[in-house]
Amino acid sequence: MLRQAFRPVLSSIRTCRYSTSRVSTIDKAEVQKFSDKSAEWWDPDGEFGMLHLLNSPRVAYVRDQLNRPAPHPLKGLRLLDIGCGGGLLSETLCRLGGDVVGADASSDNIKMANLHARKDPKLKTLEYRHATAEDLLAAGESFDVVLAMEIIEHVNQPFNFLKTCADLTRPGGDLFLSTMSRTPAAYALTVLLAEDILGLVHKGTHDWSKYIKSREMKDAVHSFGEEWTVKDIRGIAWDPIRRKWTVSEQNGVVGIAGMESLEINYIMRAVKRSQTT
């Protein structure tokens, strides 16, 4: 049963290097699913409550990896938050000084993101676009930092999507990825527990067959050319007692019952080498 579930993703991995990034990776059913929930984006006790709790740890990871001076460590950088949803991550990045573009395939999500950002005059430079990654690439856009957080498991042809994100990254730039690993442990926690038992998110929010193992993600990034290097990858664990997400200090054991951290959620940083003359 598990092997059969793995086959769609494994097939995508094998064919990704022969496909072009101009192919649409949008899953219309997924876009509609999140459009229907767009009004809940900024409710910390609602459908996206777990993402609210995850936002601070993942921002801290990005800030620490870039290792730039406070209080505005992202100043001077142009950043893309692809699949931005209602803007949870985009707003935080903007407050850290970044020149941020949030893009999403759902017009309802973009409307909600804009409405919320207008409440804070400090976010006047934050730009939202109803656009796909492919749209931005076709328009000739490029960014110092591209972030695809909790989005790749919701697209079709995930490695074509990943290649598009890589192409949107400027030489010398960074690509940050965060998703769930396609393992029995991840299925047990994100589908059986989170959806079926605890009801933390609606049933059908996650499609386990679309999860991608960290090894597969790393191999895909390296397949894009020798200019790409995966610099860091960490597991993310959920502590149900403290209701807190934790990013591991290094690859290894963290979280529930000493479970290997990369087995469930993980976050990765890849770097595109600067062009040499």
C-alpha positions in Angstrom: 0.0 0.0 0.0 2.8 2.4 0.9 4.7 1.7 -2.3 1.6 2.4 -4.4 1.1 5.8 -2.6 4.8 6.7 -3.3 4.6 6.0 -7.1 3.1 9.4 -8.2 5.8 11.4 -6.5 8.6 9.1 -7.5 7.5 9.3 -11.1 7.5 13.1 -10.9 11.1 13.0 -9.5 12.3 10.9 -12.5 10.7 13.1 -15.1 11.4 16.6 -13.6 14.7 17.2 -15.3 13.1 16.7 -18.8 10.2 19.0 -18.2 10.1 22.8 -18.6 9.3 25.3 -15.9 6.7 26.9 -18.2 4.3 24.0 -17.6 1.6 25.1 -15.2 1.9 23.5 -11.8 -1.4 24.8 -10.4 -3.7 22.3 -8.8 -7.1 24.0 -9.3 -8.8 21.9 -6.6 -6.2 23.0 -4.1 -6.5 26.6 -5.0 -10.3 26.4 -4.6 -9.9 24.7 -1.2 -7.8 27.5 0.2 -10.0 30.2 -1.5 -12.9 28.8 0.4 -11.0 29.2 3.7 -9.6 32.7 2.9 -11.6 34.5 5.6 -9.9 32.4 8.3 -6.3 33.4 7.5 -5.9 35.8 10.4 -7.8 33.9 13.0 -5.2 32.3 15.3 -7.8 29.9 16.7 -9.1 28.9 13.3 -8.2 26.7 10.3 -4.7 28.2 10.0 -3.9 28.3 13.7 -1.0 25.8 13.3 0.6 28.1 10.7 0.3 31.0 13.1 2.3 29.0 15.6 4.8 27.9 12.9 5.5 31.4 11.6 7.9 32.6 14.3 10.2 29.5 14.2 10.5 29.5 10.4 11.2 33.3 10.3 13.8 32.8 13.0 15.4 30.1 10.8 15.5 32.3 7.7 16.9 35.2 9.8 19.6 33.1 11.4 20.6 31.4 8.1 21.0 34.8 6.3 23.0 36.1 9.3 22.4 39.8 8.6 22.6 42.5 11.3 19.5 43.5 13.3 17.1 45.3 13.7 16.3 45.1 10.0 18.2 42.0 8.8 16.3 41.8 5.5 16.9 45.4 4.5 18.2 45.7 0.9 16.9 42.3 -0.1 14.1 41.6 -2.5 12.1 38.6 -1.3 9.3 36.4 -2.8 6.8 34.6 -0.6 5.3 32.2 -3.2 2.0 30.7 -2.1 1.6 33.5 0.4 -2.0 32.8 1.4 -3.3 35.5 3.6 0.2 37.0 4.2 1.3 35.5 7.6 4.9 35.2 6.4 5.0 38.1 4.0 4.0 40.6 6.7 6.7 39.4 9.1 9.4 39.5 6.4 8.4 43.1 5.5 8.6 44.2 9.2 12.2 42.8 9.2 13.1 45.3 6.4 12.6 43.2 3.3 11.3 44.4 0.0 8.6 41.7 -0.1 6.4 40.4 -2.9 3.7 37.9 -1.8 2.2 35.9 -4.6 -0.7 33.4 -4.6 -2.8 31.6 -7.2 -6.0 32.4 -5.2 -7.5 35.9 -5.8 -9.4 35.4 -2.5 -6.2 34.9 -0.6 -4.7 38.0 -2.1 -7.7 40.1 -1.3 -7.6 39.0 2.3 -3.8 39.6 2.5 -4.2 43.2 1.1 -7.1 43.9 3.5 -5.0 42.9 6.5 -1.9 44.7 5.4 -3.8 48.0 5.0 -4.3 48.0 8.8 -0.6 48.7 9.4 1.0 51.7 7.7 4.4 50.1 8.3 3.5 47.6 5.6 3.0 50.1 2.9 5.9 48.7 0.8 4.5 45.2 1.0 3.3 44.1 -2.5 0.8 41.3 -3.2 0.1 39.8 -6.6 -2.5 37.4 -7.8 0.1 35.3 -9.8 1.8 31.9 -10.1 5.5 31.2 -9.9 5.3 30.6 -13.7 3.7 34.0 -14.2 6.5 35.8 -12.4 9.2 34.0 -14.2 7.6 34.7 -17.6 7.5 38.4 -16.6 11.3 38.4 -16.0 11.1 38.7 -12.3 14.0 37.7 -10.0 14.6 37.8 -6.3 17.4 37.7 -3.7 15.4 35.3 -1.6 12.6 33.0 -2.7 10.5 31.3 0.0 8.2 28.4 -0.8 6.8 27.5 2.7 4.2 24.8 3.1 3.2 25.2 -0.6 5.0 22.5 -2.6 2.7 19.8 -1.2 -0.3 21.6 -2.7 0.8 21.9 -6.4 0.9 19.6 -9.4 4.2 18.6 -10.8 6.1 19.7 -7.6 9.6 19.5 -9.1 8.6 21.7 -12.0 7.4 24.1 -9.4 10.6 23.8 -7.5 12.6 24.4 -10.7 10.6 27.6 -11.4 11.4 28.8 -7.8 15.1 28.1 -8.5 15.0 30.1 -11.7 13.4 33.0 -9.9 16.3 33.1 -7.5 19.1 35.5 -8.5 22.8 34.3 -8.6 24.1 34.6 -5.1 20.6 34.3 -3.8 18.8 31.9 -1.4 15.9 29.5 -1.8 14.0 28.4 1.4 11.7 25.4 1.3 9.5 24.0 4.0 7.2 21.0 3.7 6.3 17.5 5.1 8.0 14.2 4.4 6.2 11.3 2.8 6.6 8.8 5.7 4.3 6.7 7.8 5.1 9.0 10.8 4.1 12.1 8.9 0.8 10.4 7.7 0.0 9.4 11.3 0.6 12.9 12.7 -0.6 15.2 9.9 -3.6 13.2 8.6 -4.8 10.7 11.1 -4.1 12.8 14.2 -4.4 16.4 13.0 -7.4 15.8 10.7 -9.2 12.7 11.7 -8.8 12.6 15.5 -8.1 16.1 16.8 -9.7 18.1 14.0 -6.9 20.7 14.1 -7.5 21.2 10.3 -10.3 20.2 8.0 -10.3 16.7 6.6 -8.8 16.7 3.2 -6.4 19.5 3.9 -3.4 17.3 3.3 -2.7 14.8 0.6 0.0 12.5 1.9 0.9 11.2 -1.5 2.1 14.7 -2.4 4.6 14.9 0.5 8.2 14.9 -0.4 11.1 13.3 1.5 14.0 15.6 2.4 16.4 13.4 0.4 14.2 13.8 -2.7 14.1 17.5 -2.3 17.8 17.8 -1.8 18.5 15.6 -4.9 16.1 17.7 -7.0 17.8 21.0 -6.0 21.2 19.5 -6.9 19.9 18.4 -10.3 19.3 22.0 -11.3 23.0 22.5 -11.9 26.3 22.8 -10.1 25.5 26.4 -9.2 23.1 25.0 -6.5 24.1 23.8 -3.1 21.9 22.7 -0.2 23.5 24.5 2.7 21.2 23.4 5.6 18.3 21.2 6.4 16.5 20.9 9.7 13.6 19.0 11.1 10.6 20.7 12.6 8.8 19.0 15.5 5.4 19.8 17.1 5.2 19.6 20.9 1.6 19.0 21.7 2.1 19.7 25.4 3.5 23.2 25.0 1.7 23.7 21.7 4.9 24.8 20.2 6.9 24.1 17.0 10.7 23.5 17.4 13.3 23.7 14.6 16.1 21.3 15.4 19.5 22.7 16.2 21.0 20.3 13.6 20.0 17.3 11.6 19.1 14.7 14.2 16.7 13.8 16.9 14.1 16.2 18.2 10.5 16.1 19.4 8.0 13.3 20.1 9.6 10.1 21.5 13.0 10.9 20.1 11.6 10.6 16.5 14.0 11.5 13.7 13.1 15.1 12.9 13.3 14.9 9.1 10.7 12.2 9.2 7.8 14.6 9.6 8.3 18.4 8.8 11.5 20.0 7.6 12.9 23.3 6.4 15.8 23.7 3.9 18.1 26.4 2.7 19.7 26.2 -0.8 22.1 28.7 -2.2 22.6 29.7 -5.8 26.3 30.5 -6.6 27.2 34.0 -7.7 28.1 34.4 -11.4 31.8 34.7 -12.0 33.4 36.9 -14.6 
